[in-house]
Amino acid sequence: MNNTKLLDTVKALSCLVEQAGLNEAQLLERAVPLIAALVAEDDWLPAELATPHPQYYQQHLLYGDPQDRFSLVSFVWGPGQTTPIHDHTVWGIIGMLRGAEVNEPFRLTGQGVEPDGPAHTLQAGEVACVSPSLGDVHRVSNAHDDQVSVSVHLYGGNIGRITRSVYDADTGAQKAFVSGYSNTMVPNLWVSQA
């Protein structure tokens, strides 16, 4: 278990968000390689933050910036699990750690939501971005019906505390929600290497 990989990533992200004058595009450009490096090797995520629930996906907080400038989260997908259509309201970077997930983009219309291009499968080691300026509404599902998939998400805010929306696929009806987190304790980033 590589105990320093998560800590090193959090340190680098903290330094990045402290840089004055970065716009969203610049921040994403500099953060994508950090998330790509984090998911390049699957040797650091504690097992309790990668265990699926039998009925629904899990969203585990790995690190929450004390000033709510960013949060780092693991998503654990049991076989065949999926999200509703939802938005984020902040920028985000998704890195696939193990398995694969399917991203179905949607756009808001006067009548609700409609597909916004083809679905894309994110494979282990790949990274994708979302934001209100890039495309923020999607549905995500485990690409596998017979195995667990795990992705790591970086968000430009404390995603578990942000009021967001889910959208009914048939009617487009919008409903506000706050996701919270599945775990009650965050990992100890400073655990000894001994």
N, C-alpha and C positions, 0 to 999 in steps of 0.2 A: 504494500500500500504506500503510495507516494503522498506523504503527509504534507509536503510543502507546496504542492501544485496549486491547490485552492488558495492558500494564503498568498502565494506569489501573484496570483491572478487578481485577488482582491486589492493587494498593494498597488499593482499597476493600474487598475481601474480607478482607485482613489486618486492617484496622481493625475490620471487623465481628466477626470471630471473637475479637478482643481484648476486646470488650465483656463485662463480667462480668454474670452472672445471666440471660443470654438462654436461654430454653428452645428446643426444636427448632422449634416453631411460629413463634416470634418470629424466629428466625434465618432460616427459610425465607421468611417474609414480607418480610424486608429484603434477602435475597439474590436472590430471584426477579427484581426489577427490574434488578439488576446483570447477570444472565445475559440477560435480555430485551434490554437495551441492547447487550450484546456481540454477539448474533446478529441484531440489527435490520438491520445492514449487513454485507455479505459483502466486506469490503475490507481484512482484516487478517491472515488465516490464511496462513502461508507455504505455498507449493505442496507442499513435501516433507512437510507434515503433513496434506495433503488428497489424497494420491495413493493409490488403492486397490491392494490386492494382488489378483491374479487368482483366488485360491482362498478367501480368508477375510478378514473385516473386520479393520481395523487400530485399535489403541487407542494413541494418541500422547500422552505426557505433555507438557502445555503449561507447567505449573507445579506443583511440589510444595512445600507449606509445610514449612520445615525442622523444625517440631515435629509434623508429620503431622496437623495440625488440618483441613486440606483439600487437595484436589488438583483441578486443572483439566485436562481431557482432551479431545482431539478423537477422535471415532469416525468412521472412514471406511468407508463401505459400498459395495462394488462392486455391480453389478447383481444383484439377487436374493439377496444374502448375508443370513444370519440367525445369531442366537446360539442356543445351547441355552437351555432354561428355566433361569433362575439367580436368585440373590438378591444382595443388596448388603451387608447387615448394618449399614449406616450410611445417613444421609439423603443424598439426591441431588437435583440439579436438572438437567433435560435441556433444552437449548435447540437448536432445529433451525436450522442455519446455511444449508444448501442442500439441495434435494431434499425428501424426506419419509421418515419411518420409521413402521412399524406396531408398536404396543405391544400385546401380548396378555397381560393380567393372569392370574395363577394364584394359588391359595391352597393351603396345605398342609393335608392331611387325614390321618386315621389310616391311610388306604390309599395315600397318596402326594401327588400334585398333581391339581388339577382346575381348569378354567377358572373365572375369577372375574369374570364380566361380559364385555361385548363388547370386541372389539379396537378400538383408537383410533388414528387416523393423525395424527401430529404433522407439521404443515406448516412450511415455512421461516418463521422469525420467531416461532413458537409455543414455549411453555415448559410443562413438566410436572414434577411432583415424585414422588419415591419415598422410602420409608423403612419400617423395620419397623412403625411405627405407622400409616402411610398405606396400605401395600401395597408389598411389597418383592420379590415373586417375579413375574418376567415373562419373555417371549421377545420379542426385538426383531428386526425385519428391515427391509431396504431396501424401501420401498413401490414402487420402480421396478425393472423387469426390464431397462431399457435405459439407465440413467444412474446416476451416482455420487450418493450422498447423504452429507452430513457433519453430524454433531451435535456439540455441545459440552456436556460433562457436568462439573458441579461436585459433588464428593463430600465428606462430612464425615469425611475420613480419607484416607490415601494408598491409593487403591483398588487400585493395582498391587501392594501388599504385604499386603493384607488377605486372610485365609483366608475364602473364601466357599464356596457350594455350587452345583452344577448338579444338575438333576433329570431323570431319564428320563421322557419324556412318556407312555410306555406303562405302565411298572412303578412309577414314582414313586421309584425308587432314587436315593438321594442320594450324591453324590461330592464331596469337598472339592477345591478348587483355589485357586491364587493366580494372578491373570491376568498380572501383569507388564505391560510396555509394549512396543510395537512399535519405538519409536525408541530410539536409544542416546544421543542428545544432545537437550537441551531448547533451545527457541528463545532467542536473545539478546534479552531484553526491553529492553535499554538501547542498542540499535543507534541510531546517529546518524540524525537526520532530514535531514541535509544532502544 
